[in-house]
Amino acid sequence: MKRRDFLKVSAAGAAATAAVASPAIAQSSPEIKWRMTSSFPKSLDTIYGGGEQVAKYVAEMTDNKFQIQVFAAGEIVPGLQALDATSSGTVEMCHTVSYYYVGKDPTWAIYASVPFGLNARQQNSWWYQGGGMELGNEFFKKSNVIGFPCGNTGTQMGGWFRKEIKTVADLSGLKMRIGGIAGQVLQKVGVVPQQLAGGDIYPALEKGTIDAAEWVGPYDDEKLGFAKVAKYYYYPGFWEGGPTVHAFTNLDKWNSLPKNYQAILTNAMANANSWMAARYDMQNPGALKRLVAGGTQLRPFTNEVLEACLKATNELWGEISAKNADFKKSIDAMQAYRSDEYLWWQVAEYTYDSFMIRSRTRG
């Protein structure tokens, strides 16, 4: 074949290849714009920031062809209506915590955090490797959504109290801002749970309308100013050992995405999941130092209080499981996984961390 003829054939072949390839690429990378409603205000930059991280990653990985606009709580719907807006298709997705929706079904709480549940690493392990994803999305499907871990605060604090809590008797009649499943547990030991939005907590504590309140941890709590109106800061928040923040996507909208966009979005949410946990781990030590330096009295819950609350928790699980098959299926699976995880945890993780903590305190 002559060189000139060869070049003609090669050029024709390249043109034909481009003609075939270009439409395929275009079809797999359409321009899509979604809205994500958050349950959090912009002022809580880390927990709200998880949603912003998702939008950033997705845009960068698709050359801005897939764009997600994030809206703070109240901009489209109130924070506690984020799931409803996603389920109905008002928005394509939301960034929220599933235990906000225990009024619909207590099973929602299990996939975020329940009293004496899993810590942050165990939550991820159960979800990604231990069957939690399959169980969770089987349940979420009933609300026309699919869920993905999209953040974790780590173990939270036990909250701010206007008086010391030394015994279970000290909890009797205590009005505390705490809702959902945790509120039901504490109600069994004498607490009067109050459901208040984040912005309403400070004035309620200041006026004495409530005696105690829990939120997240040192970094966020410092921002909200609780140290100014309550002296005692308790730990741990045994009702939130490792709460997962979820991104929920409308199931129909999810199924309509090209497979490569589904993969990109999945990875963006997983990245935001680790980003949030790492950022809280970085921010909390400094905030705790500042709070204590400012006069906050750091206190651990006594074993008496923890044991009483654990007993109340197990009683509540039995009561709910007796009338809710979805809850029983999920709580039994989570507790079985927790048992094996702590069998391992006590061997290496706990032993190592305990030694290092003692070593630090010895200087």
N, C-alpha and C positions, 0 to 999 in steps of 0.2 A: 504494500500500500504506500502511495506517495505521501510525503510529509504533509502536503497541503490538504489532501483528502482526509488524512488522519485527524488533523486539527479540526476540520469541519465536523467529523463524526463525534469527536470529543466534546466540542462545543454544543452540539445538538443533544448529546447525552446529558451534559451538565444542566442544560436548560430544562430538559424533561425531568431530571431529578429535582431541580428547584421547584418546578411546577407542582410536583407531587408533595414535596416536603413542606413547602410554605403553608398551604392550607391546613396540613395536619398540626403544625406548630401553632398556627393561629387559633385553631379549634380548641387546643388544649390550654391556651393561655388567653381566655377572653377577659375583657375589662368588666370587673364586678365591683360594686360598692355595697358594703354592708354597714349596719349600725349595731353597736354593742352598748347596751345600757348597763351601768354599774350600780351596785348597791352601796357604793361608798362615795364620800365627798372628795374633791380634789385635794383638800387640805391634808388628808391622810395619804401622803404621797407614795408610801410603799405599798399598802394594800390596794389603793386605787391604781398605782403604777403598774401592777401586774397586767391589767387590761391594756394599758398604753404600750407595754412591751410587746404584747401579742400583735397589736396593730403595726408597730415598727418593724418587727421581724417579717411579717407577711408582706408588707409593702416592699421591703428591701429584697426579699427572695423572689418577687414577681415583677421587678422593675416597675412598681407602682400600678400594675394592672389589676391587682386584687387589693382594694383599699377598705379598711375597717375604721369607721369613725367612732370614737369612744365618748359616751355621754355620762356625766356624773349623776348620782342619785338625785331625782327630782327634775332633771332637765327634760326627760321624756315621760318617765313614770316614777313614783316614789321608790326608794330603794328596796322595800320589801315586796314590790310588785314586779321585780325584774324577771322572775321565772314565768309569771303569768303572761307578760308581754312577749316573751320568747315562745312560749307554748302556743300562743294564739297566732303568732306570725307578725305581730305589730313591729317587732324588731327581729333581726336574724339571729342574734345571740346576746347573752348577758354574762356578766362577771359578778358572782355572788357566792354566798355560803349556803349549802343545801339545808342546814339545820334551821334556817329562817322559816322553812316551810313545813314544820312539824304539825301545824294546824291542819294541813291537808292530809298528812299521814306521817306518823313518827318515824317511819322507815327512812325518810329523807335525812334525818340526823346522822344515821350510821355512817354515811359516806362522807360526812364532814368531820364530825367528832361527837362522841358521847362520853359521859362520865366514866372514867377509868377505862378508856378505850386505848387506841394505839398512839404511839408517838409519831413524829413526822416521818421518820425513815420507815417505820413499820407501815404507816398509811400508804406510802408510795410502793413498798414491797407488796402489800396485799393487793393494791390496785393493779400494778403492772405485771406481777408474777404469781399472785396467790388466788386469782379468781375473782377479785373484787370488781374488776372492770366488767366482766361478764354479768355478774349479779347486779351491779349497779345499773348498767344500761338496760338490762332486762326490766328493771323497775322503772327507770326514767322514761322508757319508751311509752309507758301508759300515759304520760303527760306530753307526748309528742316532742321530746327533746333527747339529745344525746349529750353525755357529760364527759369532761376532761379535767384532770387536775391542772390548776392554773395558779398555784401559789400555796404557801403554807407559812403560818406565823411561828411555828414551833410551839412548845409548851407555853401556854399563857399564864399570866399572873392570877392569883385568887381574888384580887380586887381591893378596893379602898374602903376602909371601915372607920367610923367615927369613934368606935370604942374597941378595946381589945377583945379577942375571941379566944378564950382559954379552954372552955368546955362546951359540950353540946348544949348545955343549958343556956349558954350565952347567945345561942342562935334563936331561942324562942321569941317569937314576935318581932324579930328583926326584919325590917322592910328593906329589901335588897333589889336593886335593878339587876335582874337576871331572868332570862326567859327560856322558853322551849323545854326540852327534856331536862336540862340542868335545873331549871326552876322547879320542875315536878319532883326531882330528887331532893332538893333542899327543902321543899315544902314538907316532906316527910319527916324532917328533923326540926321543924318549927319555924323555918324562914317563911316570910310572906313575900313571894316573888312579885316583882313589878316589871312590866314590859315598857321600856322607854327607848326612844330613838337616841342616837349618840349625842345630838345637840341639846337634848333635854336633861342629860344626866347632871351636868355641873350645877345648873340652878336648883335642881331638886335636892342635891346634896347640900348645897349652900343654905337653902331654906330649912333643911331638916325634914323635908317631905319624905325622903328615904334616908336610911341609916348606913347603907353600903351600896357599892356598885362595882361591877366588873366590866372591863372593856377588852383590851388586848394584852399589852405589855408595856414596859417602861417607855419606849420611844413614842408610841401613840398616846399613852396615858399622860406623858409629860406635855405633849402638844395640847391636850384637852384641859390641862390645868387642875386635875383632880387633887394634887398635893396641897393646893391652897385651901381646900374645904374638907379634907379628911386626912387624918394623921397617920393611920396605920395601913400598911401595904402588905397584904398577905400573899403567900405562895405555898404550893403551886395551885394553878387553876386546874384542879383534877378533872373538871368537866371538859377541858380542852387540852388534851395531852399532845395533840399534833393536828390541829384542824386544817383540813384541806379546803382551799378556796377553789371553786369550780368555775369553768366556763361552760355554759350550756348553749347548745346550738339547736335551733328549730330543726327537727328531724327531716322535714321535707326539703328545707333549704340545704341542709347538709348533703342529702342524697343527690341534689341537683348540681353539686360542685364537681368539676372534673377531678379525676383521681389524683392528679399531681397537686391540685389545690388542697384537696383533703390532706395529703401527706404534708404539705407545707404548713397548713394551719395546725395540724396535730403536733408537729415539731416546734412550732412557735409557742404553743401552749405549754409544752413540756419544758421549753427553755425558760418561760416566764415562771413556771413552777419552781425551778431551782433558783432563779434570780431572786424571787421574793424571800425565800427561806434564807439565802445567803445574806441578803441585805438586812433583814431583821437581826440576824446573828451579829452583824457588824454594828448595827445602830443601838441595840439594847444595852450593852455594857456601859457605854458612855452616858446614856440617859439615866441608868440606874445609879451610877456614881453621882450624877448631878442631883438627883432626887434625894438621895441619902444625905449629901452634903447640905442640902437645903432644909433638912429637918425631918424628912420622912422616916417613920419607924418601920423598918423591915421586920416582918414576923412570919414564921412558918406556921401552918395549921398543925395543931397537935395530932398525935396518933389517934387520940380518942375521937376527934372530929372526923378524921379521914376514915377510920374504921366504921363509924356510925353512918357516914355517907356511902361507903361501899356497900354496907348491908342494905341501905335504902335503895341503892341502885339495882342490886340484884333482885330485890323484891319487885321493883317497878318493871324490870325486864320480864319477869314471870307474869305479871298482870297484863302487860301489853301483848306478850306472845300468845297468851291464852285466847285472845280475840282478834289477832292480826297475823295471818299466815305469812305475809310478806316480811313483816318485822321479824318474826321468829326465824325465818330462813336466813335473813341477813345477819341478825345478831348472833345466831349460833355459829355461823361461818366466821364472823369477825372474832368471836371469843376463842374459837378453836385455833385460829391463826395467832392470836395474841399469846395463847399459852405456849405454843411452840417457839414463838419469837423470844419470849422472856426466858425460856429454857436456854436458848443460845445467848441472849443478852447478858445473863448473869455470869457466863463463863468468861467472856473476853471484854465486851464493851464496858459493862458496869465496873468490873474489876480494875480495868485500866483507868477509867474516868475517876473512880473513887480514889485511887492512888495518887493521881495527878492533882486532884483537888486538895487532898491532905498535904501533898508536897508543896503546893502553892501557899497554903495557909501557914506552913512552917517557915516560909521564906526561902 
